[in-house]
Amino acid sequence: MINGRILVIAGSDSSAGAGIQADLKTAQAFGVYAQTAITAITAQNTLGVTAVQVMPPSLVRAQIKAALDDIGADVIKIGMLGDAAVAAAVADALDETDLPVVLDPVMVSATGARLLDDAALAILKTRLIPRALVVTPNVPESRALVGIEPVNEQSVLDAMDAFTALGAKNVLFKGGHAPPIREKGEKIVRDILAVDGNFVAVNAPWQDTRHTHGTGCTLASAIACELAMGMELTHAVVRAHGFVQQAISRAPGIGAGNGPLSHKF
C-alpha cells in the first residue's frame, strides 16, 4: 500500500546526493510512490558540476504526460529546469492540470554552478511561481528572484511582498544559507513559512557540517510527500523540516566536498 503519489520534474545528479535521486530516496522514506520527468542530466560529485545536458522539451513534456495519463499524481514537485525551452514546456504541462505544485527554484548548485539561465528565470517568475502552492527559495535564490535576501524580520517581510507581487501564494524562506541565529546561547537555523498571510518559524539546532548536498531537493520533496498524504501545508513543512534535519545528522560522511545526506527514515 502506498501513502500517495508525486511526480518529480527535475534534473539527475550522477552522485545521487541531490536532484531526482534525492527525490526518489525521500519518497521511498515516506512510503510515497514517485514518478519522474527528467529535465537534465548532470555530471557531478561532492566537489562540483562538470557537465550538464538539458533534455529536449518535447521529451520532458512526454514524460509528464506519460506519468499523469496512467498512474497519476497527487502533487507535483519541480526542481531543476535547465533552460527556457524546458521551463516553458513544464509551464504548458501545468496549464493542463490543477494539481498542487511544490516549486524549488533551483538556480545554483551547492558548489556554485549556475543551473538556470536568464530566459528560464523569466519563465520561472512569470509562469511557474504564480502556479505553485508553495515556493521554497534559499537566500541566494530569493536574491536572484526578487532582489532581497531574507535574513531578518524586515527583509523577510519585504521578500514576501515581492514574491506576492510575482503571484506567489505561499513561500518557505530557507535559512540554511543565512548566518545562524543565536538564542539562549545556542545557534539555530530558522526557516520561515509565509502561509495565508501569516508567518510560521520552524527552528532546529544549527549543525556545523559540510554534508548538506541535496537539502533543498530533499526538503521540497518531503513537503510534496506530506501533501500527497493529505497533510495541510504548515504541518507538511514542519514535518519535512524535521526529516531534513535528521537526514543531515545521519549523513554518511562520504565525499571530499559537500557530502550527501542519509534518507533512511
C-alpha positions in Angstrom: 0.0 0.0 0.0 1.3 3.5 -0.9 0.6 6.7 1.0 0.3 8.9 -2.0 1.8 9.7 -5.4 4.1 12.5 -6.5 5.5 13.5 -9.9 9.0 15.0 -9.7 10.1 17.2 -12.5 13.9 17.8 -12.0 17.4 17.1 -13.1 19.5 14.0 -12.5 22.6 14.1 -10.2 25.2 11.4 -11.0 26.4 11.5 -7.4 22.9 10.7 -6.2 23.0 13.3 -3.5 20.6 15.8 -5.0 18.1 16.0 -7.8 15.9 13.2 -9.0 17.9 10.6 -7.0 17.4 12.5 -3.7 13.7 13.0 -4.6 13.2 9.2 -5.1 15.0 8.4 -1.8 12.8 10.9 0.0 9.6 9.4 -1.5 10.8 5.9 -0.5 11.3 7.0 3.1 7.8 8.4 3.3 6.2 5.4 1.6 5.0 7.7 -1.3 5.1 6.5 -4.9 7.3 8.9 -7.1 7.4 9.2 -10.8 9.9 11.3 -12.6 10.2 13.7 -15.6 14.0 14.3 -16.0 14.8 17.8 -17.3 18.6 17.5 -17.5 21.4 15.1 -16.8 24.4 16.4 -14.8 27.8 15.0 -14.3 28.7 16.0 -10.7 30.1 14.8 -7.4 30.5 16.4 -4.0 33.1 18.8 -5.4 31.1 20.3 -8.2 29.2 20.0 -11.5 31.4 19.2 -14.5 28.8 18.8 -17.3 25.1 19.4 -18.0 22.9 18.0 -20.8 19.4 19.5 -20.9 16.7 17.2 -22.3 14.6 18.1 -25.3 11.5 19.9 -24.2 9.3 17.5 -26.1 10.8 14.6 -24.2 10.2 16.4 -20.9 6.6 17.1 -21.8 6.2 13.4 -23.0 7.4 12.2 -19.6 5.0 14.4 -17.7 2.1 13.2 -19.9 3.0 9.5 -19.6 3.1 9.8 -15.8 -0.1 11.7 -15.4 -2.1 9.8 -18.0 -1.6 6.4 -16.3 -0.5 6.3 -12.6 -1.3 9.9 -12.0 -0.2 12.1 -9.1 -1.5 13.9 -6.0 1.3 16.5 -6.0 3.9 17.8 -8.4 7.4 18.8 -7.3 9.5 20.9 -9.6 13.3 21.3 -9.2 16.0 22.0 -11.8 14.6 23.1 -15.1 17.7 23.6 -17.2 16.7 26.2 -19.8 13.9 28.4 -21.0 12.5 25.9 -23.5 12.2 23.2 -20.8 10.7 25.7 -18.4 8.1 26.7 -21.0 7.3 23.0 -21.7 6.7 22.4 -18.0 4.6 25.5 -17.6 2.5 24.4 -20.6 2.0 21.0 -19.0 0.9 22.6 -15.7 -1.7 24.6 -17.6 -3.5 21.3 -18.3 -3.7 20.2 -14.6 -4.9 21.6 -11.3 -2.6 19.5 -9.2 -0.8 21.4 -6.3 2.8 22.2 -7.1 5.8 22.5 -4.8 8.4 24.7 -6.6 12.1 24.5 -5.6 13.6 27.3 -7.7 16.9 25.6 -8.3 19.3 28.1 -9.9 22.7 27.4 -8.4 24.2 24.1 -7.2 25.5 23.8 -3.7 29.0 24.0 -5.1 28.3 27.2 -7.0 27.5 26.1 -10.6 24.7 28.1 -12.2 21.9 25.8 -13.3 19.3 28.2 -14.8 19.8 30.9 -17.5 18.1 34.3 -17.6 15.4 33.4 -20.1 14.4 30.4 -17.9 14.4 32.6 -14.9 11.9 34.9 -16.6 9.5 31.9 -17.2 10.0 30.8 -13.6 8.9 34.2 -12.4 6.0 34.8 -14.7 4.5 31.3 -15.2 5.7 28.9 -12.6 5.8 30.9 -9.3 2.1 32.0 -9.7 1.2 28.4 -10.4 2.8 26.9 -7.3 1.1 26.2 -4.0 4.4 26.9 -2.3 7.8 28.2 -3.4 10.9 27.2 -1.4 13.8 29.6 -2.1 17.0 29.8 -0.2 18.8 33.1 0.4 20.7 33.3 -2.9 17.6 32.1 -4.8 15.4 34.8 -3.2 18.1 37.4 -4.1 18.0 36.2 -7.7 14.2 36.2 -7.9 13.2 39.4 -6.1 16.5 41.1 -5.2 16.1 40.6 -1.5 18.0 38.4 1.0 15.5 37.3 3.7 17.9 37.2 6.6 16.0 39.1 9.3 12.4 40.0 10.1 12.1 43.1 8.0 13.8 41.6 4.9 11.5 38.5 5.2 8.5 40.8 5.1 9.9 42.7 2.2 10.8 39.5 0.3 7.3 38.1 0.9 5.8 41.4 -0.5 8.0 40.9 -3.6 7.0 37.3 -4.1 3.4 38.2 -3.7 3.8 40.7 -6.5 5.0 37.9 -8.6 1.8 35.9 -7.8 3.2 33.6 -5.2 0.6 32.1 -2.8 2.9 30.8 -0.1 6.7 30.9 0.3 9.1 28.9 2.5 12.2 31.0 3.1 15.0 28.6 3.8 17.6 29.7 6.4 20.4 27.3 5.7 22.4 29.9 3.7 21.8 32.7 6.3 24.1 33.2 9.3 23.0 31.1 12.3 20.6 32.7 14.7 21.7 32.8 18.4 19.0 32.1 21.0 19.8 31.4 24.7 23.5 30.9 23.8 22.8 28.3 21.1 23.0 28.6 17.3 19.8 27.7 15.4 18.8 27.5 11.8 15.4 29.0 11.0 13.1 28.5 8.1 10.1 30.9 7.8 6.9 29.8 6.1 4.7 32.7 4.8 1.3 31.0 4.6 -2.1 32.6 4.2 -0.8 36.0 5.3 0.9 34.6 8.4 4.5 33.7 9.3 5.5 30.5 10.9 9.1 30.0 12.1 10.5 26.5 12.0 13.7 26.1 14.1 16.3 23.5 14.6 19.8 23.4 16.2 22.5 24.5 13.8 24.5 21.6 12.5 28.1 22.5 11.8 28.8 20.2 8.9 29.8 20.2 5.2 27.5 17.3 4.4 24.4 19.1 3.2 24.3 18.2 -0.5 20.7 17.8 -1.6 19.0 19.5 1.4 16.8 21.8 -0.8 15.7 18.9 -3.1 15.0 16.7 -0.1 13.0 19.4 1.7 10.8 20.2 -1.3 10.2 16.5 -2.0 9.4 15.8 1.7 6.8 18.6 1.6 5.3 17.2 -1.6 5.2 13.7 0.1 3.4 15.1 3.1 0.9 17.0 1.0 0.3 13.8 -1.1 -0.5 12.0 2.2 -3.2 14.6 2.9 -1.3 17.0 5.3 -2.1 20.7 5.3 0.8 22.9 4.2 2.1 24.1 7.6 2.1 20.6 9.1 3.8 19.3 5.9 6.6 21.9 6.2 7.2 21.3 9.8 7.5 17.5 9.3 9.6 17.9 6.2 12.0 20.3 8.0 12.4 17.7 10.8 13.1 15.0 8.2 15.9 17.0 6.6 17.5 17.8 10.0 17.6 14.1 10.7 19.0 13.3 7.3 21.8 15.8 7.9 22.6 14.4 11.3 22.8 10.9 9.9 24.9 11.9 6.8 27.3 9.1 5.9 30.3 11.4 5.8 31.4 10.4 2.3 32.9 12.6 -0.5 35.7 15.1 -0.4 33.3 18.1 -0.7 29.7 18.9 0.1 28.6 15.3 1.0 25.2 13.8 0.7 22.5 13.1 3.4 21.1 9.9 4.7 17.5 9.4 3.6 16.8 6.4 5.9 13.6 7.2 7.8 
